[in-house]
Amino acid sequence: MARVVLAITGASGTRYGRRLLQVLSSLPVTVDLVVSAGARLVLSSEEGIDPGSPADPGRLVADLGGLGEGAITVHDPADVSSPIASGSPLVDAMVILPCSMATLGAVASGAGHNLVHRAADVTMKEGRPLLVCPREAPLSPIHLRNMLRLSEAGVCVLPCAPPFSHRPTTLDGLVDGLVMRVCDRLGFRTELVPRWDG
Ligand SMILES: Cc1cc2nc3c(=O)[nH]c(=O)nc-3n(C[C@H](O)[C@H](O)[C@H](O)COP(=O)(O)O)c2cc1C
């Protein structure tokens, strides 16, 4: 059973993170979920979701309709004594989807002060796969430098720029195009949308 840390932070597009949580919960994967304070604001604004208390985003997990709920552990973003703040637990990968510029900067500088930053720092120091999925437009030189810095450190920077090659006709189809790419990078085979075959 693979173990993945999923952080949802306060960039536009928390819907991507919700969908990834849903997809992972249908796979043989245990998920450590962290929803940042910023993400709670965006979930409320964009999705009309009150994700619940920081330590228990019950609505978010309940949205999965019972799918694989037992395999999801929710962590308080302020709790830097959580197991995933240490390299000791055997975690296979971490993904930050969506990743705000604030979180991007904190991870790129190593100046983290919450559990998302710390777990990302640990993932890098342990040499485990880290995917960050930034969302901002336009991008400042500082954003771009932070992305380059992470890329040079071996982090996969996979922007929230969904493909159109599968001709999505719904918002869910658009979201799935990106989420499938994230799953590909995590090493999980899904067929959420048709793959380009020339
Ligand atoms: C509705 C809403 C949308 C936002 N969209 C973005 C965004 O697309 N990208 C971004 O970097 N920050 C965005 N922000 C700002 C971040 O939420 C803010 O910088 C926050 O401090 C990020 O903290 P976090 O990374 O710990 O979640 C948005 C904020 C709100 C309330």
The ligand as an SDF file (V2000), in Angstrom:
LIG
                    3D

 31 33  0  0  0  0  0  0  0  0999 V2000
  -10.2110   33.3140   -3.0660 C   0  0  0  0  0  0  0  0  0  0  0  0
   -8.7230   33.3550   -3.0090 C   0  0  0  0  0  0  0  0  0  0  0  0
   -7.9920   32.9730   -4.1190 C   0  0  0  0  0  0  0  0  0  0  0  0
   -6.5920   32.9790   -4.0800 C   0  0  0  0  0  0  0  0  0  0  0  0
   -5.9030   32.5710   -5.1950 N   0  0  0  0  0  0  0  0  0  0  0  0
   -4.5610   32.4820   -5.1500 C   0  0  0  0  0  0  0  0  0  0  0  0
   -3.8440   31.9520   -6.2610 C   0  0  0  0  0  0  0  0  0  0  0  0
   -4.3930   31.5630   -7.2740 O   0  0  0  0  0  0  0  0  0  0  0  0
   -2.5040   31.8290   -6.1340 N   0  0  0  0  0  0  0  0  0  0  0  0
   -1.8210   32.2110   -5.0060 C   0  0  0  0  0  0  0  0  0  0  0  0
   -0.6050   32.0570   -4.9620 O   0  0  0  0  0  0  0  0  0  0  0  0
   -2.4800   32.7460   -3.9450 N   0  0  0  0  0  0  0  0  0  0  0  0
   -3.8370   32.8820   -3.9820 C   0  0  0  0  0  0  0  0  0  0  0  0
   -4.5080   33.3950   -2.9090 N   0  0  0  0  0  0  0  0  0  0  0  0
   -3.7560   33.9150   -1.7580 C   0  0  0  0  0  0  0  0  0  0  0  0
   -3.3270   32.8070   -0.7870 C   0  0  0  0  0  0  0  0  0  0  0  0
   -4.4530   32.1040   -0.3220 O   0  0  0  0  0  0  0  0  0  0  0  0
   -2.5670   33.4420    0.3870 C   0  0  0  0  0  0  0  0  0  0  0  0
   -1.3100   33.9260   -0.0660 O   0  0  0  0  0  0  0  0  0  0  0  0
   -2.3620   32.4890    1.5380 C   0  0  0  0  0  0  0  0  0  0  0  0
   -1.6040   33.1470    2.5490 O   0  0  0  0  0  0  0  0  0  0  0  0
   -1.6430   31.2360    1.1190 C   0  0  0  0  0  0  0  0  0  0  0  0
   -1.3690   30.4760    2.2830 O   0  0  0  0  0  0  0  0  0  0  0  0
   -1.1050   28.9010    2.1750 P   0  0  0  0  0  0  0  0  0  0  0  0
   -0.0770   28.7090    1.1140 O   0  0  0  0  0  0  0  0  0  0  0  0
   -0.5890   28.5180    3.5300 O   0  0  0  0  0  0  0  0  0  0  0  0
   -2.3930   28.2450    1.8460 O   0  0  0  0  0  0  0  0  0  0  0  0
   -5.9190   33.3970   -2.9210 C   0  0  0  0  0  0  0  0  0  0  0  0
   -6.6640   33.7910   -1.8040 C   0  0  0  0  0  0  0  0  0  0  0  0
   -8.0280   33.7710   -1.8400 C   0  0  0  0  0  0  0  0  0  0  0  0
   -8.8200   34.1570   -0.6110 C   0  0  0  0  0  0  0  0  0  0  0  0
  1  2  1  0
  2  3  1  0
  2 30  2  0
  3  4  2  0
  4  5  1  0
  4 28  1  0
  5  6  2  0
  6  7  1  0
  6 13  1  0
  7  8  2  0
  7  9  1  0
  9 10  1  0
 10 11  2  0
 10 12  1  0
 12 13  2  0
 13 14  1  0
 14 15  1  0
 14 28  1  0
 15 16  1  0
 16 17  1  0
 16 18  1  0
 18 19  1  0
 18 20  1  0
 20 21  1  0
 20 22  1  0
 22 23  1  0
 23 24  1  0
 24 25  2  0
 24 26  1  0
 24 27  1  0
 28 29  2  0
 29 30  1  0
 30 31  1  0
M  END
$$$$
